């Protein structure tokens, strides 16, 4: 993986794209994936609510819609996780390179200035990645709860089973509300990081 990354970075640098530019792009992708996940989880909650408030019609079709929403939510969650890992990968490489290059300075004033900028950038990054992980960790119980409901309904698709799950709705609504709050914080933190980075 390390050698693949090195080749990738070298190729990108030939086109004038440096690790910092790649980090910006990946933070934007992570932010956008969280935005998409936020919309998807809201949609899945609406589908779950409509199933629990089922009042006649095609129960199988309603269940299939819920299952589709669950699968989309799972995919969105996986994309968010992948995007965060991608941000972490390039940031580790960027900071390592930056540290190494500090040793190349002959002008100590410039070296200290670069070192200060590195410290500020790293602190901003740590806040960013913490907010991303907080939101990511909130997805796990939501996905698990949805999976449980979908599996239960798959083999118990009747009005009694649906009624028995109504008590779960309040918990899921609460979990999704908390998830959305944390995703919005992470999205805001991403935008702040990008704005601050542009000024450094």
Secondary structure, 3 states (H helix, E strand, C coil): CHHHHHHHHHHHHHCCCCHHHHHHHHHHHHHHHHHHHHHHHHHHHHHHHHHHCCCCCCHHHHHHHHHHHHHHHHHHHHHHHHHHHHHHHHHHHHHHHHHHHHCCCCCHHHHHHHHHHHHHHHHHHHHHHHHHHHHHHHHHHHHHHHHHHHHHHHHCCCHHHHHHCHHHHHHHHHHHHHHHHHHHHHHHHHHHHHHHHHHC
